[in-house]
């Protein structure tokens, strides 16, 4: 038997039937404050409802919902949807999973690449090679 996914003691079905203010009570303080004061952007909310309706009707290849709103709290209505979150250069596709509830969309679209050191180029000074001396 598969383990049922829970968020703070609530099942996914219970979460989907909650309002944003009820869900906010289950989140941490920062996400709660954001949801209670701002809610979710109206245009994004409309696109989420359209995508959710298409998903329930059996659509398989949904395009990601593209957004610049990195400070949007992930709510249960977003579960299973794909979002194209802008990281300053391109849209990073993020598929929302139950473990992401209460976090922000921007947390899953990194804005900086990992730094990779390499060999110094032609004409570089000896100190720029950053190689340990013997």
mmCIF file of the C-alpha atoms, coordinates in Angstrom:
data_MODEL
# 
_entry.id   MODEL 
# 
loop_
_atom_site.group_PDB 
_atom_site.id 
_atom_site.type_symbol 
_atom_site.label_atom_id 
_atom_site.label_alt_id 
_atom_site.label_comp_id 
_atom_site.label_asym_id 
_atom_site.label_entity_id 
_atom_site.label_seq_id 
_atom_site.pdbx_PDB_ins_code 
_atom_site.Cartn_x 
_atom_site.Cartn_y 
_atom_site.Cartn_z 
_atom_site.occupancy 
_atom_site.B_iso_or_equiv 
_atom_site.pdbx_formal_charge 
_atom_site.auth_seq_id 
_atom_site.auth_comp_id 
_atom_site.auth_asym_id 
_atom_site.auth_atom_id 
_atom_site.pdbx_PDB_model_num 
ATOM 1   C CA . UNK A 1 1   ? 0.000   0.000  0.000   1.00 0.00 ? 1   UNK A CA 1 
ATOM 2   C CA . UNK A 1 2   ? 1.360   3.413  -0.986  1.00 0.00 ? 2   UNK A CA 1 
ATOM 3   C CA . UNK A 1 3   ? 1.964   5.981  1.710   1.00 0.00 ? 3   UNK A CA 1 
ATOM 4   C CA . UNK A 1 4   ? -0.593  8.790  1.636   1.00 0.00 ? 4   UNK A CA 1 
ATOM 5   C CA . UNK A 1 5   ? 0.934   12.235 1.194   1.00 0.00 ? 5   UNK A CA 1 
ATOM 6   C CA . UNK A 1 6   ? 0.193   14.633 4.040   1.00 0.00 ? 6   UNK A CA 1 
ATOM 7   C CA . UNK A 1 7   ? 0.996   18.291 4.713   1.00 0.00 ? 7   UNK A CA 1 
ATOM 8   C CA . UNK A 1 8   ? 0.886   19.265 8.395   1.00 0.00 ? 8   UNK A CA 1 
ATOM 9   C CA . UNK A 1 9   ? -1.620  16.506 9.125   1.00 0.00 ? 9   UNK A CA 1 
ATOM 10  C CA . UNK A 1 10  ? -3.936  17.251 6.176   1.00 0.00 ? 10  UNK A CA 1 
ATOM 11  C CA . UNK A 1 11  ? -4.415  15.101 3.073   1.00 0.00 ? 11  UNK A CA 1 
ATOM 12  C CA . UNK A 1 12  ? -4.152  16.519 -0.431  1.00 0.00 ? 12  UNK A CA 1 
ATOM 13  C CA . UNK A 1 13  ? -7.930  16.317 -0.902  1.00 0.00 ? 13  UNK A CA 1 
ATOM 14  C CA . UNK A 1 14  ? -8.507  18.309 2.294   1.00 0.00 ? 14  UNK A CA 1 
ATOM 15  C CA . UNK A 1 15  ? -5.950  20.887 1.180   1.00 0.00 ? 15  UNK A CA 1 
ATOM 16  C CA . UNK A 1 16  ? -7.571  21.303 -2.242  1.00 0.00 ? 16  UNK A CA 1 
ATOM 17  C CA . UNK A 1 17  ? -10.904 22.141 -0.587  1.00 0.00 ? 17  UNK A CA 1 
ATOM 18  C CA . UNK A 1 18  ? -9.353  24.832 1.650   1.00 0.00 ? 18  UNK A CA 1 
ATOM 19  C CA . UNK A 1 19  ? -9.356  28.559 0.960   1.00 0.00 ? 19  UNK A CA 1 
ATOM 20  C CA . UNK A 1 20  ? -6.068  30.459 0.818   1.00 0.00 ? 20  UNK A CA 1 
ATOM 21  C CA . UNK A 1 21  ? -6.604  31.884 4.303   1.00 0.00 ? 21  UNK A CA 1 
ATOM 22  C CA . UNK A 1 22  ? -7.215  28.405 5.770   1.00 0.00 ? 22  UNK A CA 1 
ATOM 23  C CA . UNK A 1 23  ? -4.098  27.071 4.025   1.00 0.00 ? 23  UNK A CA 1 
ATOM 24  C CA . UNK A 1 24  ? -2.131  30.079 5.283   1.00 0.00 ? 24  UNK A CA 1 
ATOM 25  C CA . UNK A 1 25  ? -2.747  28.943 8.867   1.00 0.00 ? 25  UNK A CA 1 
ATOM 26  C CA . UNK A 1 26  ? -0.761  25.765 8.104   1.00 0.00 ? 26  UNK A CA 1 
ATOM 27  C CA . UNK A 1 27  ? 2.237   27.631 6.627   1.00 0.00 ? 27  UNK A CA 1 
ATOM 28  C CA . UNK A 1 28  ? 5.190   29.239 8.360   1.00 0.00 ? 28  UNK A CA 1 
ATOM 29  C CA . UNK A 1 29  ? 4.986   32.883 9.446   1.00 0.00 ? 29  UNK A CA 1 
ATOM 30  C CA . UNK A 1 30  ? 6.465   34.485 6.305   1.00 0.00 ? 30  UNK A CA 1 
ATOM 31  C CA . UNK A 1 31  ? 4.298   32.512 3.866   1.00 0.00 ? 31  UNK A CA 1 
ATOM 32  C CA . UNK A 1 32  ? 1.228   33.078 6.089   1.00 0.00 ? 32  UNK A CA 1 
ATOM 33  C CA . UNK A 1 33  ? 1.795   36.828 6.083   1.00 0.00 ? 33  UNK A CA 1 
ATOM 34  C CA . UNK A 1 34  ? 2.237   36.866 2.295   1.00 0.00 ? 34  UNK A CA 1 
ATOM 35  C CA . UNK A 1 35  ? -0.920  34.839 1.672   1.00 0.00 ? 35  UNK A CA 1 
ATOM 36  C CA . UNK A 1 36  ? -3.080  36.803 4.093   1.00 0.00 ? 36  UNK A CA 1 
ATOM 37  C CA . UNK A 1 37  ? -1.939  40.239 2.915   1.00 0.00 ? 37  UNK A CA 1 
ATOM 38  C CA . UNK A 1 38  ? -1.491  39.691 -0.822  1.00 0.00 ? 38  UNK A CA 1 
ATOM 39  C CA . UNK A 1 39  ? -3.015  36.342 -1.709  1.00 0.00 ? 39  UNK A CA 1 
ATOM 40  C CA . UNK A 1 40  ? -2.021  35.242 -5.199  1.00 0.00 ? 40  UNK A CA 1 
ATOM 41  C CA . UNK A 1 41  ? -1.790  37.517 -8.225  1.00 0.00 ? 41  UNK A CA 1 
ATOM 42  C CA . UNK A 1 42  ? -5.210  37.567 -9.936  1.00 0.00 ? 42  UNK A CA 1 
ATOM 43  C CA . UNK A 1 43  ? -3.922  36.887 -13.468 1.00 0.00 ? 43  UNK A CA 1 
ATOM 44  C CA . UNK A 1 44  ? -1.796  33.977 -12.227 1.00 0.00 ? 44  UNK A CA 1 
ATOM 45  C CA . UNK A 1 45  ? -4.746  32.615 -10.229 1.00 0.00 ? 45  UNK A CA 1 
ATOM 46  C CA . UNK A 1 46  ? -6.911  32.697 -13.366 1.00 0.00 ? 46  UNK A CA 1 
ATOM 47  C CA . UNK A 1 47  ? -4.278  30.770 -15.369 1.00 0.00 ? 47  UNK A CA 1 
ATOM 48  C CA . UNK A 1 48  ? -3.937  28.226 -12.535 1.00 0.00 ? 48  UNK A CA 1 
ATOM 49  C CA . UNK A 1 49  ? -7.705  27.611 -12.533 1.00 0.00 ? 49  UNK A CA 1 
ATOM 50  C CA . UNK A 1 50  ? -7.731  27.151 -16.336 1.00 0.00 ? 50  UNK A CA 1 
ATOM 51  C CA . UNK A 1 51  ? -4.798  24.727 -16.203 1.00 0.00 ? 51  UNK A CA 1 
ATOM 52  C CA . UNK A 1 52  ? -6.325  22.814 -13.267 1.00 0.00 ? 52  UNK A CA 1 
ATOM 53  C CA . UNK A 1 53  ? -9.610  22.471 -15.195 1.00 0.00 ? 53  UNK A CA 1 
ATOM 54  C CA . UNK A 1 54  ? -7.773  21.198 -18.289 1.00 0.00 ? 54  UNK A CA 1 
ATOM 55  C CA . UNK A 1 55  ? -5.791  18.756 -16.128 1.00 0.00 ? 55  UNK A CA 1 
ATOM 56  C CA . UNK A 1 56  ? -8.998  17.370 -14.590 1.00 0.00 ? 56  UNK A CA 1 
ATOM 57  C CA . UNK A 1 57  ? -10.496 16.917 -18.069 1.00 0.00 ? 57  UNK A CA 1 
ATOM 58  C CA . UNK A 1 58  ? -7.563  14.693 -18.991 1.00 0.00 ? 58  UNK A CA 1 
ATOM 59  C CA . UNK A 1 59  ? -5.210  16.998 -20.912 1.00 0.00 ? 59  UNK A CA 1 
ATOM 60  C CA . UNK A 1 60  ? -1.762  15.427 -21.037 1.00 0.00 ? 60  UNK A CA 1 
ATOM 61  C CA . UNK A 1 61  ? 0.583   17.957 -22.634 1.00 0.00 ? 61  UNK A CA 1 
ATOM 62  C CA . UNK A 1 62  ? -0.065  21.221 -20.828 1.00 0.00 ? 62  UNK A CA 1 
ATOM 63  C CA . UNK A 1 63  ? 2.289   24.095 -21.532 1.00 0.00 ? 63  UNK A CA 1 
ATOM 64  C CA . UNK A 1 64  ? 4.038   25.472 -18.448 1.00 0.00 ? 64  UNK A CA 1 
ATOM 65  C CA . UNK A 1 65  ? 2.484   28.600 -16.964 1.00 0.00 ? 65  UNK A CA 1 
ATOM 66  C CA . UNK A 1 66  ? 5.149   31.248 -17.526 1.00 0.00 ? 66  UNK A CA 1 
ATOM 67  C CA . UNK A 1 67  ? 5.601   33.810 -14.773 1.00 0.00 ? 67  UNK A CA 1 
ATOM 68  C CA . UNK A 1 68  ? 8.033   36.359 -13.398 1.00 0.00 ? 68  UNK A CA 1 
ATOM 69  C CA . UNK A 1 69  ? 6.377   36.146 -9.959  1.00 0.00 ? 69  UNK A CA 1 
ATOM 70  C CA . UNK A 1 70  ? 9.107   34.368 -8.017  1.00 0.00 ? 70  UNK A CA 1 
ATOM 71  C CA . UNK A 1 71  ? 7.637   35.505 -4.683  1.00 0.00 ? 71  UNK A CA 1 
ATOM 72  C CA . UNK A 1 72  ? 4.415   33.517 -5.114  1.00 0.00 ? 72  UNK A CA 1 
ATOM 73  C CA . UNK A 1 73  ? 3.714   30.995 -2.347  1.00 0.00 ? 73  UNK A CA 1 
ATOM 74  C CA . UNK A 1 74  ? 2.969   27.494 -3.658  1.00 0.00 ? 74  UNK A CA 1 
ATOM 75  C CA . UNK A 1 75  ? -0.599  26.549 -2.726  1.00 0.00 ? 75  UNK A CA 1 
ATOM 76  C CA . UNK A 1 76  ? -2.433  23.201 -3.142  1.00 0.00 ? 76  UNK A CA 1 
ATOM 77  C CA . UNK A 1 77  ? -4.232  24.351 -6.321  1.00 0.00 ? 77  UNK A CA 1 
ATOM 78  C CA . UNK A 1 78  ? -0.808  24.408 -8.046  1.00 0.00 ? 78  UNK A CA 1 
ATOM 79  C CA . UNK A 1 79  ? -0.072  20.713 -7.395  1.00 0.00 ? 79  UNK A CA 1 
ATOM 80  C CA . UNK A 1 80  ? 0.747   18.763 -10.546 1.00 0.00 ? 80  UNK A CA 1 
ATOM 81  C CA . UNK A 1 81  ? 1.088   21.870 -12.721 1.00 0.00 ? 81  UNK A CA 1 
ATOM 82  C CA . UNK A 1 82  ? 4.245   23.064 -14.450 1.00 0.00 ? 82  UNK A CA 1 
ATOM 83  C CA . UNK A 1 83  ? 5.477   26.626 -14.128 1.00 0.00 ? 83  UNK A CA 1 
ATOM 84  C CA . UNK A 1 84  ? 8.068   28.451 -16.188 1.00 0.00 ? 84  UNK A CA 1 
ATOM 85  C CA . UNK A 1 85  ? 9.720   30.630 -13.531 1.00 0.00 ? 85  UNK A CA 1 
ATOM 86  C CA . UNK A 1 86  ? 11.942  33.437 -14.793 1.00 0.00 ? 86  UNK A CA 1 
ATOM 87  C CA . UNK A 1 87  ? 15.427  33.407 -13.272 1.00 0.00 ? 87  UNK A CA 1 
ATOM 88  C CA . UNK A 1 88  ? 16.680  36.631 -14.858 1.00 0.00 ? 88  UNK A CA 1 
ATOM 89  C CA . UNK A 1 89  ? 17.803  35.026 -18.104 1.00 0.00 ? 89  UNK A CA 1 
ATOM 90  C CA . UNK A 1 90  ? 15.362  32.279 -19.053 1.00 0.00 ? 90  UNK A CA 1 
ATOM 91  C CA . UNK A 1 91  ? 12.266  30.459 -17.859 1.00 0.00 ? 91  UNK A CA 1 
ATOM 92  C CA . UNK A 1 92  ? 13.128  27.415 -15.728 1.00 0.00 ? 92  UNK A CA 1 
ATOM 93  C CA . UNK A 1 93  ? 10.404  24.747 -15.788 1.00 0.00 ? 93  UNK A CA 1 
ATOM 94  C CA . UNK A 1 94  ? 9.332   23.741 -12.271 1.00 0.00 ? 94  UNK A CA 1 
ATOM 95  C CA . UNK A 1 95  ? 6.834   20.926 -11.701 1.00 0.00 ? 95  UNK A CA 1 
ATOM 96  C CA . UNK A 1 96  ? 5.010   21.460 -8.414  1.00 0.00 ? 96  UNK A CA 1 
ATOM 97  C CA . UNK A 1 97  ? 5.055   18.475 -6.039  1.00 0.00 ? 97  UNK A CA 1 
ATOM 98  C CA . UNK A 1 98  ? 3.430   18.101 -2.581  1.00 0.00 ? 98  UNK A CA 1 
ATOM 99  C CA . UNK A 1 99  ? 6.776   18.629 -0.816  1.00 0.00 ? 99  UNK A CA 1 
ATOM 100 C CA . UNK A 1 100 ? 6.909   22.170 -2.239  1.00 0.00 ? 100 UNK A CA 1 
ATOM 101 C CA . UNK A 1 101 ? 3.739   23.408 -0.509  1.00 0.00 ? 101 UNK A CA 1 
ATOM 102 C CA . UNK A 1 102 ? 4.301   26.594 1.489   1.00 0.00 ? 102 UNK A CA 1 
ATOM 103 C CA . UNK A 1 103 ? 7.569   27.440 -0.295  1.00 0.00 ? 103 UNK A CA 1 
ATOM 104 C CA . UNK A 1 104 ? 8.090   30.131 -2.927  1.00 0.00 ? 104 UNK A CA 1 
ATOM 105 C CA . UNK A 1 105 ? 8.326   29.498 -6.688  1.00 0.00 ? 105 UNK A CA 1 
ATOM 106 C CA . UNK A 1 106 ? 11.656  31.336 -6.838  1.00 0.00 ? 106 UNK A CA 1 
ATOM 107 C CA . UNK A 1 107 ? 13.287  28.804 -4.518  1.00 0.00 ? 107 UNK A CA 1 
ATOM 108 C CA . UNK A 1 108 ? 13.176  26.213 -7.289  1.00 0.00 ? 108 UNK A CA 1 
ATOM 109 C CA . UNK A 1 109 ? 14.557  28.355 -10.132 1.00 0.00 ? 109 UNK A CA 1 
ATOM 110 C CA . UNK A 1 110 ? 18.156  29.218 -9.279  1.00 0.00 ? 110 UNK A CA 1 
ATOM 111 C CA . UNK A 1 111 ? 19.417  32.620 -10.439 1.00 0.00 ? 111 UNK A CA 1 
ATOM 112 C CA . UNK A 1 112 ? 23.122  31.868 -10.208 1.00 0.00 ? 112 UNK A CA 1 
ATOM 113 C CA . UNK A 1 113 ? 25.164  29.071 -11.694 1.00 0.00 ? 113 UNK A CA 1 
ATOM 114 C CA . UNK A 1 114 ? 27.681  27.112 -9.676  1.00 0.00 ? 114 UNK A CA 1 
ATOM 115 C CA . UNK A 1 115 ? 31.171  28.602 -9.972  1.00 0.00 ? 115 UNK A CA 1 
ATOM 116 C CA . UNK A 1 116 ? 33.637  26.398 -11.859 1.00 0.00 ? 116 UNK A CA 1 
ATOM 117 C CA . UNK A 1 117 ? 37.341  27.139 -11.629 1.00 0.00 ? 117 UNK A CA 1 
ATOM 118 C CA . UNK A 1 118 ? 39.492  26.192 -14.555 1.00 0.00 ? 118 UNK A CA 1 
ATOM 119 C CA . UNK A 1 119 ? 42.982  26.467 -15.890 1.00 0.00 ? 119 UNK A CA 1 
ATOM 120 C CA . UNK A 1 120 ? 44.385  29.970 -16.420 1.00 0.00 ? 120 UNK A CA 1 
ATOM 121 C CA . UNK A 1 121 ? 44.309  31.190 -20.011 1.00 0.00 ? 121 UNK A CA 1 
ATOM 122 C CA . UNK A 1 122 ? 47.140  32.324 -22.266 1.00 0.00 ? 122 UNK A CA 1 
ATOM 123 C CA . UNK A 1 123 ? 48.829  35.463 -20.951 1.00 0.00 ? 123 UNK A CA 1 
ATOM 124 C CA . UNK A 1 124 ? 47.410  35.104 -17.468 1.00 0.00 ? 124 UNK A CA 1 
ATOM 125 C CA . UNK A 1 125 ? 49.558  35.969 -14.487 1.00 0.00 ? 125 UNK A CA 1 
ATOM 126 C CA . UNK A 1 126 ? 51.008  33.221 -12.348 1.00 0.00 ? 126 UNK A CA 1 
ATOM 127 C CA . UNK A 1 127 ? 48.877  34.192 -9.378  1.00 0.00 ? 127 UNK A CA 1 
ATOM 128 C CA . UNK A 1 128 ? 45.645  33.815 -11.334 1.00 0.00 ? 128 UNK A CA 1 
ATOM 129 C CA . UNK A 1 129 ? 46.150  30.089 -11.817 1.00 0.00 ? 129 UNK A CA 1 
ATOM 130 C CA . UNK A 1 130 ? 45.269  29.529 -8.137  1.00 0.00 ? 130 UNK A CA 1 
ATOM 131 C CA . UNK A 1 131 ? 47.312  26.307 -8.035  1.00 0.00 ? 131 UNK A CA 1 
ATOM 132 C CA . UNK A 1 132 ? 48.922  25.298 -4.740  1.00 0.00 ? 132 UNK A CA 1 
ATOM 133 C CA . UNK A 1 133 ? 52.711  25.775 -4.737  1.00 0.00 ? 133 UNK A CA 1 
ATOM 134 C CA . UNK A 1 134 ? 55.109  22.960 -3.931  1.00 0.00 ? 134 UNK A CA 1 
# 
